[in-house]
Every structure is written in C-alpha cells, then in structure tokens.
Amino acid sequence: MFWNEASRLWLDIHGPWIRAEDWLSKQSSTSQTVRHCQIGDAVYAQLGRLPWNIPIEGFTHPDPTHKLVRFLGKTWLSDNQMNQQLDLLRKRLKWLPSPHGLKRELVRLEFTQKILQAYHDCADESRPYESARGYRWVRDIGNELMAGIREQIGGFLHVSTEMNMLANHWVAFMVDFKQSCWFYGDSMGIQPQEQTQAALQWWLRQHSLTSFELVSMPCTQQVDGHSCGVLAANALAHHLFPIDIQLLDAKEVDYARMDTLRQVIEHHNALVSSTLSFPMFLTNMN
C-alpha cells in the first residue's frame, strides 16, 4: 500500500512538476522583456515556498496546490483552473467600480450547462420551466436580470469544436440585458454552435420580450491547441476592463499563464499563514 502510494506520488505529482520547472526555467531564460523575467522569477520564488499538498484557499473550488501544475506548460486548463480565473476576475470586480455603475456578475461554469439542460427538457413545454425545481438557480438569475437587480452576467462556456479536432475548448461570453445583446469570444474565431445559440435565446425569451443580438467579443486568436482557457479569460477581462486590461499578443500566452499562477498563489498566501511542509519544487530529491 505504501509503495503504491509512493509510486503514484512520484508519477502523478513529482513527474509533472519536474517538467513544469523545466518549462518555467526555459521561459525565464528566453524572455524578451524585463517584465516577463520578473514574472518568471516571482513564480519560481513562490513555488519554492508553497507546500505541495494543501488546499488552495480563497477559491470556490479548492484544489490541492500540486494541481497548479496545469498553469505551467502546454496544457489545456481544466474546470478548476477556469474557476480560479473567474474568482480572480470577481475579486477585481469587487474592488474596481464598473463603468456607468453597471451591475455585473460572473456566473459559475455550470450556468451554461444548466441552460442547455433546461432547453432540452422544457423547450417543447413538456416540462414547465417556470416551476421545474432543477432550474431554480438559472431561473432566479433570469428574473433578477429582468428586474434590474443584475444587468450583465458573464463567464466561460465549454464547447466541442470538431472542425478543429479539439474535443475541449473554452470560450468567453457576456449577456448584456441593458443593451439586449450577448457577446461571444472564441480564440478559434468560430461562431457559437447552433444548439448553444438556440438554448441561450430560448432562455432569454423566458425572461424578456426583447430579441437579443449576438455580438462578437474581441479575442486573441490562438496558434496552438491548448491556450483557449488563457485567451478566453483575457477576452472576458478585456471586455470588463477595456482600459486596464489589453488583449494579449498570441506570443505572450505563456507569460500570461505564469502571471495567472502568480495571482492565484498571491491570493492563497494572503489568506493562510506559513506552514512547515515540503516545498513544491523537489528536484534535488533523488
């Protein structure tokens, strides 16, 4: 039992972090700007002090710290890393006033899946959306938009893009009830799937008599098969804070990954005291 667990730790945790450290070292050595060097040095220093297997504090979906490895390398970001990016944006929304006093909120990843389920179950009126208990959450959000309690909601949508042979793909969206439109930002430059459009338009009709226009959200186009999550987060951040946050250059995606990890660890460290534990980087252990 002990050796099975030890073997798992070595393969599943130590191995990926060895590769992540190599990747981080390479990014730091080939960086072209002082800013990029500073980001790499900051992340390296943070990881040297971070315990390797404690919950990441301050986020809606706590992962153990060793799962942060996904930010370092050519890896697709999973649900939890996307939720961490949403949490960072929520923190910024909390402390920075929105232009024109807009009442904006970022919704959980499950939001769009719930709408798709509601559309599938209720669109033919075989099941009443107005009273279906399983959809109370999205129904309450729609009612609050209709009442003006909220004016904009946004987040990330997980889609499958068979055209580009990507089974997993992240895009950004924002519904603007005040302007009667919804924005969609895709780093592959693809229009929303018909089912997604139909489901969202159906849900909006349950809460408004107005037709909503689909508008393209500016988004940097990816040049690889794994950067969609970083670029979707950047597109949403730029949409929310167009003056403070600019769209990334596609060549800067790796540094954006490192900078996001830096922010996650900073947020975590602000909520916990130092703990005696093994550091994240264990490359000196043989």
C-alpha positions in Angstrom: 0.0 0.0 0.0 2.8 2.4 1.0 4.8 1.8 -2.2 1.7 2.0 -4.4 1.0 5.5 -2.9 4.7 6.5 -3.2 4.8 5.4 -6.8 1.6 7.4 -7.5 3.0 10.5 -5.9 6.2 10.1 -8.0 4.3 9.6 -11.3 1.3 11.9 -10.8 2.9 14.7 -8.8 6.7 14.8 -8.9 7.0 14.0 -12.6 4.7 16.8 -13.8 6.3 19.3 -11.6 9.8 18.4 -12.8 8.5 19.1 -16.4 6.9 22.3 -15.2 10.1 23.5 -13.6 12.0 22.8 -16.8 9.3 24.7 -18.7 9.4 27.7 -16.3 13.2 27.8 -16.4 13.1 27.8 -20.2 10.5 30.6 -20.3 12.6 32.7 -17.9 15.8 32.2 -19.9 14.3 33.1 -23.3 12.1 36.0 -22.1 12.5 39.2 -24.2 11.3 41.8 -21.6 12.2 42.7 -18.0 8.5 42.3 -17.1 8.5 38.7 -18.3 11.7 37.9 -16.4 10.1 39.4 -13.3 7.0 37.2 -13.6 9.1 34.0 -14.0 11.3 34.9 -11.1 8.3 35.7 -8.9 6.5 32.4 -9.7 9.7 30.4 -9.1 10.2 32.0 -5.7 6.5 31.5 -4.8 6.6 27.8 -5.7 9.8 27.3 -3.6 7.9 28.3 -0.5 4.5 26.7 -1.3 3.5 23.5 0.5 2.8 20.9 -2.2 -0.4 19.3 -0.9 -2.6 21.7 0.9 -6.0 23.1 -0.3 -5.7 26.3 -2.3 -7.5 28.9 -0.2 -9.8 31.7 -1.3 -11.4 30.0 -4.3 -14.8 28.5 -4.9 -13.4 25.1 -6.0 -10.4 24.3 -3.7 -7.8 22.1 -5.3 -4.6 20.8 -3.7 -1.7 23.0 -4.5 0.0 20.4 -6.6 -2.8 20.7 -9.2 -1.5 24.2 -10.1 1.0 22.5 -12.4 -1.5 22.9 -15.2 -0.7 26.6 -15.4 2.9 25.8 -16.3 3.3 24.2 -19.7 1.5 23.4 -22.9 -1.5 22.0 -21.0 -5.3 22.5 -21.5 -6.8 24.2 -18.5 -9.5 22.2 -16.7 -12.7 23.4 -14.9 -10.9 24.2 -11.7 -8.3 26.5 -13.3 -11.1 28.3 -15.2 -13.0 28.7 -12.0 -9.8 30.1 -10.4 -9.6 32.7 -13.2 -13.2 33.6 -12.7 -12.6 34.1 -9.0 -9.7 36.4 -9.7 -11.9 38.5 -12.0 -14.7 38.5 -9.3 -12.1 39.9 -6.9 -11.3 42.7 -9.4 -15.0 43.4 -10.0 -15.5 43.7 -6.2 -12.7 46.3 -5.8 -12.9 48.3 -9.0 -16.1 50.2 -9.8 -17.7 49.2 -13.1 -18.2 51.9 -15.8 -21.6 53.6 -15.7 -22.4 51.7 -12.5 -23.3 48.5 -14.3 -24.5 45.6 -12.1 -22.3 42.9 -13.4 -21.7 39.3 -12.1 -19.7 36.3 -13.3 -21.5 33.0 -13.1 -20.2 29.6 -12.4 -19.2 27.2 -15.2 -22.3 25.1 -14.6 -24.6 28.0 -15.7 -24.5 27.4 -19.4 -24.8 23.6 -18.9 -27.9 24.2 -16.8 -29.4 26.4 -19.6 -28.7 23.7 -22.2 -30.4 21.1 -19.9 -33.4 23.4 -19.4 -33.7 24.0 -23.1 -33.6 20.2 -23.8 -36.2 19.5 -21.0 -38.5 22.4 -21.3 -38.4 24.0 -24.8 -41.2 21.7 -26.1 -43.3 22.7 -23.0 -43.5 19.0 -21.9 -42.0 20.2 -18.6 -42.8 23.7 -17.2 -39.6 25.8 -16.9 -41.4 28.3 -14.5 -41.8 25.6 -11.8 -39.1 23.0 -12.5 -37.1 22.7 -9.3 -33.9 21.7 -11.0 -33.6 25.0 -12.8 -34.4 27.4 -10.0 -30.9 28.8 -10.0 -30.8 29.9 -13.6 -34.5 31.0 -13.3 -33.6 33.3 -10.4 -30.7 34.8 -12.4 -33.1 35.5 -15.3 -35.7 37.0 -13.0 -33.0 39.3 -11.4 -31.9 40.4 -14.9 -35.5 41.2 -15.8 -35.9 43.1 -12.5 -32.7 45.1 -13.0 -31.0 43.6 -9.9 -28.4 42.4 -12.4 -27.6 44.0 -15.8 -24.8 41.8 -17.1 -23.7 38.3 -16.5 -20.7 36.6 -18.0 -18.3 33.7 -17.7 -16.9 30.8 -19.7 -18.5 28.2 -21.9 -17.1 24.7 -22.6 -17.7 23.6 -26.2 -16.5 20.9 -28.5 -15.1 22.1 -31.8 -14.9 19.1 -34.2 -14.0 21.4 -37.1 -10.6 21.9 -35.4 -10.4 18.4 -33.9 -10.5 20.0 -30.4 -12.6 17.9 -28.0 -12.3 20.5 -25.3 -12.5 24.3 -25.9 -13.1 27.3 -23.8 -14.9 30.5 -24.9 -16.0 33.7 -23.1 -19.5 35.1 -23.1 -21.3 38.1 -21.6 -25.1 38.7 -21.6 -26.0 42.4 -21.5 -29.6 42.8 -20.6 -29.5 46.5 -20.7 -28.3 46.6 -24.3 -30.3 43.5 -25.3 -27.3 41.6 -26.7 -24.9 38.8 -25.8 -21.2 38.7 -26.6 -19.2 35.6 -27.6 -15.4 35.5 -27.7 -13.7 32.4 -29.3 -10.0 32.2 -29.7 -10.6 29.9 -32.7 -12.8 32.5 -34.4 -15.7 30.1 -34.6 -19.3 31.2 -34.3 -21.4 29.7 -31.4 -22.9 26.3 -32.2 -26.5 26.2 -33.2 -27.6 24.4 -30.1 -25.8 26.9 -27.9 -27.4 29.8 -29.7 -30.9 28.2 -29.6 -30.6 27.4 -25.9 -29.5 30.8 -24.8 -32.0 32.6 -27.0 -34.7 30.4 -25.6 -33.7 31.1 -22.0 -33.6 34.9 -22.7 -37.1 34.7 -24.1 -38.3 33.2 -20.8 -37.3 36.5 -19.1 -37.6 39.2 -21.7 -39.8 40.1 -24.7 -36.8 41.7 -26.4 -34.8 40.0 -29.1 -31.1 39.7 -28.2 -28.4 40.3 -30.8 -25.3 38.2 -31.0 -22.1 40.3 -30.9 -18.5 39.2 -31.4 -16.3 39.7 -28.3 -12.7 40.7 -29.3 -10.4 37.8 -28.5 -6.8 37.0 -29.5 -6.6 34.1 -31.9 -4.7 31.1 -30.6 -1.9 29.5 -32.6 -1.8 26.2 -30.7 -4.2 23.6 -29.3 -4.0 24.4 -25.6 -4.3 28.2 -25.0 -8.0 28.6 -25.3 -8.6 28.9 -21.5 -6.0 31.7 -21.0 -7.3 33.6 -24.1 -10.9 33.2 -23.0 -10.1 34.7 -19.6 -8.1 37.5 -21.2 -11.0 38.3 -23.6 -13.5 38.4 -20.7 -11.2 40.6 -18.6 -10.7 43.0 -21.5 -14.4 43.2 -22.0 -14.9 44.0 -18.4 -11.9 46.3 -18.0 -11.1 47.6 -21.6 -8.8 50.4 -20.3 -6.8 48.5 -17.7 -6.5 45.1 -19.4 -5.5 44.8 -23.1 -5.8 41.8 -25.4 -2.8 39.6 -25.3 -0.4 39.1 -28.1 -0.5 35.4 -29.0 3.2 35.2 -28.3 2.6 36.3 -24.7 0.3 33.4 -23.7 2.9 31.5 -21.8 3.7 34.6 -19.7 0.0 35.1 -19.1 -0.2 31.6 -17.8 2.7 32.3 -15.4 1.1 35.6 -14.3 -2.2 34.0 -13.6 -0.5 31.4 -11.4 1.3 34.2 -9.6 -2.0 35.9 -8.8 -3.6 32.6 -7.6 -0.7 31.9 -5.2 -0.7 35.5 -4.0 -4.4 35.3 -3.3 -3.9 32.0 -1.5 -0.9 33.3 0.6 -2.9 36.3 1.7 -5.4 34.0 3.4 -3.1 31.5 5.1 -0.1 31.6 7.4 3.2 30.0 6.6 3.1 26.2 7.1 6.1 23.9 7.6 5.9 21.4 4.7 7.8 20.1 1.7 8.2 22.8 -1.0 6.6 22.4 -4.4 9.9 22.0 -6.3 11.6 18.8 -5.2 14.2 18.5 -8.0 17.0 17.9 -5.5 15.4 14.7 -4.3 16.7 11.6 -5.9 
